[in-house]
Amino acid sequence: MSDTDRSQTMIVVIGEFTRAPGSASASLHEYLAGDFPNVVRAVADQFLIQRLVVTTRVPDEGIDSFGAERGWSEAPDAVVQWAFSDEADALRAMSAGRSDGPFSTPQLDALADPARRSLFAAREVLVSDAMPDDERWSGRLGGEAPVKLVVQNWKRPDLTFDQFTDHWRDVHGVMVDQLGAAMGYRRYVQSHRVVSTSIDEAARRASTRPSPDGGLTEVWFTNQATMHSEMASEAGRAASVHFANDEGNFINPPSMTVFLARERLEFDRS
């Protein structure tokens, strides 16, 4: 099985975190990229965690304005992704409880806003990929890490989950695969929410706010400057219009969020 095939069979538990009121996002980011991965490593065997990725927000006026102009919601400061081999392993970890599981620590509770935390399980769908792993994780070697857009996807209220997912994957995803390179897209992944009553119940117990009812979109770019130049190009602007025109067919704008980020692969045992 290839690395791509293995990734798409895994279940990823996705947590969103926002800095606590009165604190700086830098403190949250420092903990998530420092001590927190060591805590997760210590229980990785116990909870059968295969991979840990920490994604922290990068200030970007253009991307922040992009969301605001569309009437989208305020984005979180970080996203953490714990990967498991299957739904059973993910459910076992999610059912362990806030104090005993791998998804929280006392320090994280102090640094992250307790009212703005959500957790959900998803299955990654790799739509397009032109970014080798050694480039994607180049930040670990001291180089300039690529940047990625992180978008919480909420379905249009009048659509069923299947209708939303079908359009997101088979219509919008195909459009991105065909036109995304014009905007500088190097890699595009949709994380489709897992439909499971047991997992949803465990996620609700671990969350203090609703998690996205559709899933997560991630789009990688070579770097921040290249992203802006490609988006501002004639071809990039034309592609953006196509994407925006399709958004109303399946998403719920007031609930959507977007932010620019860099990610770190903390460990991968898969």
GULUMGU-121420 format. One line per field, with one value per residue: x, y, z of N, C-alpha, C in turn. Coordinates in steps of 0.05 Angstrom, whole numbers. Each point is the difference from the previous one (the first is absolute). Layout:
BEGIN
nX = (X | ...)
nY = (Y | ...)
nZ = (Z | ...)
caX = (X | ...)
caY = (Y | ...)
caZ = (Z | ...)
cX = (X | ...)
cY = (Y | ...)
cZ = (Z | ...)
end
This chain:
BEGIN
nX = (17 | -6 | 17 | -7 | 1 | 22 | 8 | -10 | 12 | 16 | -6 | -7 | 8 | -18 | 18 | -18 | 19 | -11 | 17 | 7 | -22 | 11 | 2 | 25 | -6 | 22 | -12 | -23 | 10 | 14 | -22 | -16 | 19 | -4 | -12 | -21 | 15 | 16 | -21 | -5 | 26 | -2 | -22 | 18 | 15 | -6 | 0 | 22 | 13 | -7 | -13 | 18 | -18 | 16 | -22 | 17 | -17 | 1 | 9 | -23 | 4 | 12 | 10 | 8 | 7 | 12 | 5 | 10 | 11 | 4 | 4 | 24 | 1 | 6 | 24 | 5 | 17 | -11 | 11 | -8 | 17 | -16 | 18 | -21 | 5 | -19 | -27 | 5 | 24 | -11 | -21 | 18 | 16 | -21 | -3 | 26 | -11 | -7 | -1 | -11 | -13 | 6 | -24 | 8 | 10 | 8 | 24 | -9 | -11 | 23 | 12 | -18 | -15 | -10 | -8 | 24 | -9 | 9 | -13 | 11 | -12 | 21 | -7 | 26 | -6 | 21 | -6 | 20 | 23 | 12 | -2 | 25 | 0 | 23 | -15 | -20 | 18 | 7 | -21 | -3 | 10 | -16 | -14 | -8 | -16 | -13 | -18 | -21 | -21 | -12 | -19 | -16 | -9 | -20 | -17 | -10 | -15 | -7 | 26 | -4 | 11 | -14 | -21 | 5 | 5 | -22 | -12 | 7 | -3 | -24 | -8 | 0 | 3 | -16 | -16 | 5 | -5 | -20 | -9 | 4 | 13 | -21 | -9 | 17 | -22 | 12 | -17 | -19 | -9 | -20 | -6 | -12 | -18 | 8 | -18 | -2 | -22 | 15 | 12 | -23 | -10 | 21 | -3 | -26 | 7 | 16 | -23 | 5 | 3 | -20 | 6 | 16 | -24 | 20 | 19 | 24 | 7 | 21 | 12 | 20 | 18 | 15 | -10 | 2 | 24 | 7 | -11 | 10 | 24 | -3 | -10 | 19 | 10 | 0 | 16 | 14 | -3 | 5 | 20 | 8 | -6 | 11 | 19 | 1 | -3 | 17 | 12 | -16 | 11 | 18 | 10 | 5 | 2 | -22 | 1 | 7 | 24 | 20 | 23 | 21 | 16 | 16 | 7 | -1 | 15 | -14 | -17 | 10 | -18 | -13)
nY = (-24 | 19 | 20 | 7 | -26 | -3 | 24 | -8 | -21 | 18 | 0 | 25 | 2 | 20 | 13 | 19 | 18 | 17 | 19 | -4 | 11 | 21 | -22 | -5 | 2 | 17 | 5 | 0 | 14 | 14 | -2 | 6 | 17 | 2 | 6 | 10 | 1 | 8 | 14 | 7 | 5 | 10 | 7 | 3 | -15 | 13 | 22 | -14 | 21 | 3 | 23 | 20 | 17 | 20 | 14 | 20 | 19 | 10 | 22 | 6 | 25 | -9 | -21 | 14 | 18 | -20 | -10 | 23 | 3 | -26 | 14 | -11 | -21 | 7 | -2 | -26 | -4 | -24 | -20 | -20 | -17 | -17 | -16 | -15 | -26 | 2 | -2 | -26 | 3 | 15 | -17 | -19 | 14 | 5 | -25 | 5 | 22 | 24 | -11 | -22 | 13 | -4 | 9 | -3 | 22 | 1 | -2 | -19 | -11 | 6 | -10 | -19 | 15 | -5 | 24 | -3 | -23 | -12 | -23 | -11 | -21 | -3 | -3 | 0 | 18 | -12 | 25 | 15 | -7 | 23 | -9 | -6 | -23 | -3 | 10 | -16 | -17 | 17 | 10 | -26 | 6 | 19 | -10 | 14 | -4 | -16 | 15 | 0 | 0 | 7 | -15 | 9 | -23 | 17 | -20 | 5 | 14 | 7 | -5 | -25 | -16 | -20 | 16 | 9 | -24 | -9 | 23 | 0 | -26 | -5 | 23 | 9 | -25 | -8 | 20 | -5 | -25 | 10 | 17 | -17 | -12 | 11 | -9 | -17 | -14 | -11 | 1 | -17 | 3 | -17 | 8 | -23 | 13 | -15 | -15 | 5 | -12 | -21 | 4 | 6 | -21 | -15 | 9 | -3 | -22 | -2 | 9 | 26 | -6 | 4 | -23 | 5 | 4 | 12 | 15 | -7 | 23 | -12 | 24 | -14 | 18 | 7 | 25 | 17 | 8 | -25 | -6 | 23 | -5 | -25 | 6 | 18 | -23 | 5 | -21 | 9 | 25 | -10 | -15 | 21 | 13 | -20 | 0 | 26 | -2 | -20 | 17 | 17 | -19 | 4 | 24 | 4 | 22 | 6 | -26 | 6 | -12 | 19 | -13 | 15 | -21 | -9 | -23 | -17 | -18 | -6 | -19 | -21 | -17 | 12)
nZ = (0 | -18 | 4 | -25 | -9 | 14 | -9 | -23 | 10 | 8 | 26 | -6 | 25 | -5 | 13 | 7 | 1 | 18 | -2 | 25 | 9 | -11 | -14 | -6 | -26 | 3 | 23 | -12 | -20 | 18 | 15 | -20 | -5 | 26 | 23 | -13 | -21 | 19 | 8 | -25 | -4 | 25 | -12 | -19 | 14 | 22 | -15 | -8 | 8 | -26 | 2 | 4 | -8 | 4 | -3 | -4 | 8 | -25 | 11 | -11 | -5 | -21 | 12 | 21 | -19 | -12 | 24 | 9 | -23 | 6 | 22 | -2 | 16 | 25 | -11 | 5 | 21 | 3 | -15 | 14 | -13 | 12 | -12 | -7 | 5 | 19 | -5 | 4 | -11 | -19 | -1 | 2 | -16 | -16 | 7 | -1 | -9 | 7 | 25 | -13 | -19 | -26 | 5 | 25 | 11 | 25 | -12 | -16 | 22 | 10 | -22 | -2 | -15 | 25 | -8 | -10 | 7 | -22 | -2 | -22 | -10 | -17 | -26 | -3 | -18 | -11 | -6 | 8 | -12 | 1 | 25 | -6 | 14 | -13 | -20 | 2 | 8 | -19 | 13 | 0 | -24 | 10 | -21 | -21 | 20 | -16 | -12 | 16 | -16 | 22 | -10 | 19 | -7 | -4 | 1 | -24 | 17 | -25 | 1 | -9 | 18 | -11 | -2 | 25 | 11 | -13 | 6 | 26 | 0 | -11 | 12 | 25 | 9 | -19 | 7 | 26 | -6 | -14 | 19 | 20 | -20 | -12 | 24 | -10 | -3 | 20 | 19 | -4 | 26 | -4 | 24 | -8 | 13 | 20 | -13 | 25 | 9 | 3 | -24 | -11 | 14 | -7 | -24 | 3 | 13 | -21 | -10 | -4 | -26 | -17 | -9 | -20 | -10 | -14 | 11 | -10 | -11 | -12 | -4 | -12 | 7 | -20 | 1 | 19 | -8 | -6 | 23 | 11 | -11 | 6 | 24 | -1 | -11 | -26 | -4 | 20 | -8 | -24 | 9 | 14 | -22 | -14 | 17 | 0 | -26 | 6 | 16 | -12 | -16 | 20 | 3 | 26 | -15 | 15 | -5 | -25 | 2 | -1 | -1 | -1 | -6 | 19 | -10 | 21 | -13 | 21 | -10 | -13 | 10 | -20)
caX = (-17 | 16 | -4 | -25 | -22 | -1 | -11 | -29 | -15 | 2 | -19 | 14 | -16 | 9 | -7 | 5 | 6 | 3 | 14 | -17 | -4 | 21 | 27 | 10 | 0 | 27 | 3 | -14 | 16 | 25 | -6 | -9 | 24 | 22 | -5 | -23 | 7 | 13 | -22 | -14 | 18 | 1 | -24 | -6 | -3 | -24 | -24 | 4 | 1 | 19 | 13 | -9 | 7 | -8 | -3 | -4 | -8 | 19 | -14 | -1 | -22 | -16 | -18 | -20 | -19 | -14 | -22 | -18 | -16 | -21 | -18 | 6 | 4 | 27 | 14 | 16 | 28 | 15 | -14 | 16 | -11 | 9 | -9 | -4 | -3 | -28 | -19 | -1 | 22 | -6 | -21 | 11 | 14 | -18 | -17 | 16 | -5 | 17 | 23 | 16 | 5 | 23 | -9 | 1 | 17 | -6 | 12 | -16 | -25 | 6 | 9 | -21 | -26 | -16 | -26 | 4 | 15 | -17 | 14 | -16 | 16 | -4 | 16 | 13 | -2 | 20 | -11 | 23 | 25 | 25 | 20 | 12 | 1 | 24 | -5 | -22 | 10 | 27 | 5 | 13 | 28 | 10 | -6 | -26 | -22 | -22 | -24 | -25 | -25 | -17 | -28 | -21 | -23 | -26 | -18 | -24 | -20 | -21 | 11 | 8 | 29 | 9 | -2 | 23 | 25 | 2 | 7 | 27 | 20 | -3 | -3 | 19 | 27 | 9 | 6 | 26 | 21 | 5 | 7 | 14 | 28 | 0 | 1 | 23 | -5 | 19 | -12 | -28 | -11 | -26 | -5 | -29 | -9 | -9 | -28 | -1 | -14 | 18 | 22 | -12 | -6 | 26 | 10 | -15 | 9 | 27 | -1 | -15 | -15 | -4 | 21 | -11 | -16 | 8 | 27 | 22 | 15 | 27 | 13 | 28 | 14 | 30 | 6 | -20 | 2 | -10 | -29 | -13 | 5 | -16 | -28 | -4 | 4 | -25 | -11 | -8 | -26 | -22 | -6 | -14 | -28 | -13 | -3 | -20 | -27 | -10 | -3 | -28 | -14 | 3 | 10 | -16 | 21 | 3 | 14 | 26 | 24 | 24 | 25 | 25 | 14 | 22 | -4 | 24 | -4 | 14 | 10 | -15 | 6 | -17)
caY = (24 | 24 | 19 | 14 | -18 | -5 | 24 | 3 | -20 | 7 | 19 | 22 | 16 | 27 | 18 | 28 | 14 | 29 | 10 | 8 | 29 | 14 | -12 | 3 | -25 | -11 | -18 | -24 | -12 | -10 | -24 | -21 | -9 | -7 | -22 | -16 | -24 | -20 | -13 | -18 | -23 | -17 | -17 | -9 | -29 | -6 | 7 | -8 | 24 | -6 | 24 | 25 | 25 | 24 | 22 | 25 | 22 | 20 | 26 | 8 | 19 | -7 | -23 | 8 | 17 | -18 | -12 | 21 | 10 | -19 | -3 | -25 | 3 | 3 | -25 | -7 | 5 | -24 | -25 | -23 | -24 | -26 | -20 | -27 | -19 | -4 | 14 | -12 | 12 | 28 | 1 | -8 | 23 | 22 | -7 | -2 | 23 | 24 | -1 | -24 | -4 | 14 | 25 | 24 | 0 | 24 | 24 | 8 | 11 | 28 | 17 | 1 | 9 | -23 | 2 | -1 | -25 | -21 | -25 | -18 | -20 | 2 | -17 | 18 | -6 | 15 | 7 | 5 | 2 | 5 | 8 | -23 | 1 | 13 | 28 | 6 | 1 | 12 | 16 | -17 | 0 | 27 | 15 | 15 | -19 | 10 | 9 | -12 | 11 | -19 | 9 | -16 | -2 | -4 | -5 | 17 | -12 | -15 | -24 | -22 | -3 | -13 | 20 | 18 | -14 | -7 | 24 | 9 | -18 | -7 | 24 | 20 | -12 | -3 | 27 | 7 | -17 | 11 | 29 | 9 | 7 | 28 | 16 | -8 | -24 | -22 | -24 | 6 | -23 | 2 | -19 | -3 | -8 | -28 | -2 | -20 | 10 | -4 | 20 | 27 | 4 | 4 | 26 | 21 | 0 | 12 | 27 | 20 | 14 | -18 | -4 | 3 | -23 | -10 | -10 | 19 | 2 | 10 | 6 | 7 | 18 | -1 | 18 | 21 | 19 | -13 | -2 | 26 | 7 | -18 | 8 | 26 | -1 | -1 | -27 | -5 | 14 | -13 | -25 | 8 | 6 | -25 | -13 | 16 | -3 | -26 | -3 | 2 | -24 | -21 | 8 | 19 | 20 | 11 | -18 | -7 | 15 | -5 | 14 | -9 | -14 | -19 | -25 | -15 | -28 | -6 | -27 | -16 | -28 | -15)
caZ = (0 | -1 | 22 | -6 | 6 | 29 | 12 | -5 | 15 | 29 | 11 | 13 | 19 | -4 | 21 | -5 | 25 | -2 | 24 | 22 | 2 | 14 | -5 | -27 | -15 | 0 | 22 | -8 | -21 | 11 | 15 | -19 | -16 | 19 | 19 | -5 | -15 | 18 | 16 | -17 | -6 | 23 | 1 | -27 | 0 | 15 | -15 | -28 | -17 | -21 | -10 | 12 | -15 | 13 | -19 | 15 | -17 | -8 | -6 | -28 | -3 | -24 | 6 | 20 | -13 | -18 | 15 | 10 | -23 | -7 | 23 | 14 | 29 | 10 | -1 | 24 | -2 | -5 | -5 | 5 | -13 | 10 | -19 | 10 | -22 | -7 | 17 | 26 | 15 | 4 | 20 | 26 | 10 | 4 | 23 | 25 | 18 | -2 | 17 | -4 | -28 | -12 | -14 | 17 | 24 | 16 | -12 | -23 | 10 | 10 | -22 | -21 | 9 | 5 | -14 | -29 | -5 | -12 | -8 | -17 | -15 | -29 | -17 | -20 | -29 | -15 | -26 | -17 | 16 | -15 | 20 | 13 | 29 | 11 | -1 | 19 | 28 | -1 | 24 | 21 | -6 | 2 | -23 | 1 | -3 | -16 | 15 | -9 | 8 | 15 | -3 | 12 | -19 | 11 | -23 | -3 | 17 | -14 | -12 | 17 | 2 | -24 | -21 | 4 | -5 | -28 | -15 | 8 | -11 | -28 | -17 | 8 | 0 | -27 | -9 | 12 | -12 | -27 | -1 | 24 | -5 | -8 | 24 | 15 | 17 | -3 | 12 | 8 | 14 | 14 | 22 | 2 | 27 | 3 | 10 | 21 | 24 | 23 | -2 | 4 | 28 | 14 | -8 | 14 | 28 | 1 | -13 | 14 | -21 | -22 | -20 | -27 | -7 | -26 | 1 | -2 | -24 | 3 | -26 | 5 | -19 | 2 | 22 | 3 | -22 | -25 | 2 | -7 | -28 | -17 | 3 | -12 | -29 | -15 | 2 | 27 | 5 | -15 | 15 | 25 | -7 | -4 | 26 | 16 | -11 | 7 | 29 | 9 | -6 | 20 | 27 | 16 | 5 | 27 | 19 | -11 | 9 | -16 | 10 | -12 | 21 | -5 | 14 | 8 | 5 | 26 | -3 | -19 | 4 | -18)
cX = (18 | -6 | -26 | -24 | -3 | -13 | -30 | -16 | 0 | -22 | 16 | -19 | 12 | -11 | 7 | 4 | 4 | 12 | -21 | -3 | 23 | 28 | 8 | 0 | 27 | 4 | -13 | 16 | 25 | -5 | -7 | 24 | 23 | -6 | -23 | 6 | 13 | -20 | -14 | 18 | 0 | -24 | -7 | -4 | -27 | -25 | 3 | -1 | 22 | 16 | -11 | 10 | -11 | 1 | -5 | -3 | 23 | -15 | 1 | -24 | -17 | -19 | -21 | -22 | -18 | -25 | -20 | -18 | -22 | -20 | 5 | 6 | 30 | 14 | 15 | 29 | 17 | -19 | 20 | -14 | 14 | -11 | 0 | -5 | -28 | -18 | 0 | 22 | -6 | -21 | 10 | 15 | -18 | -18 | 15 | -6 | 20 | 26 | 18 | 9 | 23 | -7 | 1 | 19 | -7 | 12 | -16 | -27 | 4 | 5 | -22 | -27 | -18 | -27 | 2 | 18 | -19 | 18 | -19 | 19 | -7 | 18 | 12 | -4 | 20 | -9 | 22 | 25 | 24 | 22 | 12 | 2 | 24 | -3 | -22 | 10 | 27 | 6 | 14 | 30 | 12 | -5 | -26 | -23 | -21 | -23 | -24 | -24 | -16 | -28 | -18 | -24 | -26 | -20 | -23 | -23 | -20 | 10 | 4 | 30 | 10 | 0 | 24 | 26 | 4 | 8 | 28 | 21 | -1 | -3 | 22 | 28 | 11 | 8 | 27 | 23 | 8 | 11 | 18 | 29 | 3 | 2 | 24 | -4 | 21 | -11 | -28 | -12 | -27 | -1 | -30 | -7 | -10 | -28 | -1 | -12 | 19 | 22 | -11 | -5 | 26 | 11 | -15 | 9 | 27 | 0 | -17 | -15 | -4 | 24 | -12 | -15 | 6 | 28 | 20 | 12 | 28 | 12 | 28 | 11 | 30 | 9 | -21 | 1 | -10 | -30 | -14 | 4 | -17 | -29 | -6 | 3 | -27 | -13 | -9 | -26 | -23 | -8 | -15 | -29 | -16 | -5 | -21 | -28 | -12 | -5 | -29 | -16 | 2 | 9 | -19 | 19 | 2 | 16 | 28 | 22 | 23 | 23 | 24 | 17 | 25 | -4 | 27 | -9 | 16 | 10 | -19 | 9 | -15 | 16)
cY = (25 | 18 | 15 | -17 | -4 | 25 | 1 | -22 | 7 | 19 | 22 | 14 | 28 | 18 | 29 | 14 | 30 | 10 | 9 | 30 | 13 | -11 | 3 | -27 | -13 | -20 | -27 | -15 | -13 | -26 | -23 | -11 | -9 | -23 | -18 | -25 | -21 | -14 | -21 | -24 | -20 | -19 | -11 | -30 | -8 | 5 | -5 | 24 | -4 | 25 | 25 | 23 | 24 | 23 | 26 | 23 | 19 | 26 | 6 | 17 | -7 | -23 | 7 | 17 | -17 | -12 | 21 | 11 | -19 | -4 | -25 | 7 | 3 | -27 | -6 | 7 | -24 | -23 | -23 | -25 | -25 | -22 | -28 | -19 | -4 | 14 | -11 | 12 | 29 | 3 | -7 | 24 | 23 | -6 | 0 | 22 | 21 | -4 | -23 | -4 | 17 | 28 | 25 | -4 | 24 | 25 | 9 | 12 | 29 | 19 | 4 | 8 | -24 | 0 | -3 | -24 | -20 | -23 | -15 | -19 | 1 | -20 | 18 | -11 | 18 | 5 | 6 | 3 | 3 | 10 | -25 | 3 | 15 | 31 | 8 | 2 | 13 | 17 | -15 | 1 | 28 | 17 | 16 | -20 | 12 | 10 | -15 | 16 | -22 | 11 | -19 | 0 | -7 | -2 | 19 | -14 | -18 | -26 | -22 | -2 | -13 | 20 | 20 | -13 | -6 | 25 | 9 | -17 | -1 | 24 | 21 | -11 | -3 | 28 | 9 | -15 | 12 | 28 | 9 | 8 | 29 | 19 | -8 | -24 | -21 | -26 | 8 | -25 | 8 | -20 | -1 | -11 | -29 | 0 | -23 | 11 | -2 | 21 | 28 | 5 | 4 | 28 | 22 | 2 | 15 | 29 | 19 | 17 | -20 | -2 | 2 | -25 | -11 | -12 | 23 | 0 | 11 | 3 | 10 | 17 | -1 | 17 | 23 | 20 | -11 | -3 | 25 | 7 | -17 | 7 | 26 | 0 | -1 | -27 | -7 | 13 | -13 | -26 | 6 | 6 | -26 | -14 | 15 | -4 | -27 | -3 | 0 | -25 | -21 | 9 | 20 | 23 | 11 | -17 | -7 | 16 | -7 | 14 | -12 | -12 | -13 | -24 | -13 | -29 | -7 | -29 | -15 | -29 | -17 | -14)
cZ = (0 | 24 | -4 | 7 | 30 | 14 | -3 | 14 | 30 | 8 | 15 | 19 | -1 | 23 | -7 | 27 | -5 | 27 | 21 | 1 | 16 | -4 | -29 | -15 | -1 | 23 | -6 | -21 | 11 | 15 | -19 | -16 | 18 | 18 | -7 | -17 | 17 | 17 | -18 | -7 | 23 | 1 | -28 | -2 | 14 | -17 | -30 | -19 | -20 | -9 | 15 | -16 | 15 | -20 | 15 | -20 | -5 | -6 | -30 | -5 | -24 | 5 | 20 | -12 | -19 | 15 | 9 | -23 | -8 | 23 | 16 | 30 | 6 | 1 | 26 | -4 | -6 | -5 | 6 | -12 | 11 | -19 | 13 | -24 | -9 | 20 | 28 | 18 | 7 | 22 | 27 | 13 | 7 | 25 | 26 | 19 | -2 | 15 | -6 | -29 | -10 | -12 | 18 | 22 | 17 | -12 | -24 | 8 | 9 | -23 | -21 | 12 | 4 | -15 | -30 | -7 | -13 | -9 | -18 | -15 | -29 | -14 | -22 | -28 | -14 | -28 | -21 | 17 | -19 | 19 | 13 | 30 | 11 | -2 | 20 | 28 | 2 | 25 | 22 | -4 | 0 | -24 | 4 | -6 | -19 | 18 | -11 | 10 | 15 | 0 | 14 | -19 | 15 | -23 | 0 | 15 | -13 | -13 | 20 | 1 | -26 | -24 | 1 | -9 | -30 | -16 | 6 | -14 | -31 | -19 | 7 | 0 | -28 | -12 | 11 | -13 | -28 | 1 | 23 | -5 | -9 | 23 | 17 | 18 | -6 | 10 | 11 | 12 | 12 | 22 | 5 | 27 | 0 | 11 | 19 | 25 | 24 | 0 | 5 | 30 | 16 | -7 | 15 | 29 | 2 | -11 | 17 | -20 | -22 | -19 | -28 | -9 | -28 | 1 | -2 | -27 | 6 | -28 | 5 | -23 | 6 | 24 | -1 | -23 | -26 | 0 | -9 | -29 | -19 | 2 | -15 | -30 | -14 | 1 | 28 | 7 | -14 | 14 | 25 | -4 | -3 | 27 | 17 | -11 | 7 | 30 | 9 | -6 | 22 | 28 | 13 | 9 | 28 | 19 | -9 | 13 | -18 | 14 | -14 | 23 | -11 | 17 | 7 | 4 | 25 | 1 | -19 | 3 | -19 | -22)
end
